[in-house]
Amino acid sequence: MSTGNINNKSVQLASRVPHEVAELLEATRKKNESVGRFIATAIKNEAERRQYRENDANQLLSDLNDTLKTLKQIEEIGIKIGADLQTVVTTAHNEIKRRQRKTKASSEQ
């Protein structure tokens, strides 16, 4: 794409487009809308769409990383709870055995 005349408000661009694209432009632009205005709007909208898509993808990756960090924390908490629960179960089991031995010893006397 070549650039032509430049002034303080705009730059003149020259570009070749396929016939079907030119026909689509003519078929879709509004009555009284200049070709330049149509093309400027199309370029602006496409640029914004691409930036949005890029930002959306970056946000998705950021959200995914946050989710993975949260899942890792849940895993660590679950492991600690599991270990603590095993300690409680072992303590309860030992206490039951101790009381059973005590009861058995009392009944034998």
Beta strands, then each sheet from edge to edge (+ up, - down):
strand 1: 2-6
strand 2: 11-14
sheet 1: 1+ 2-
end
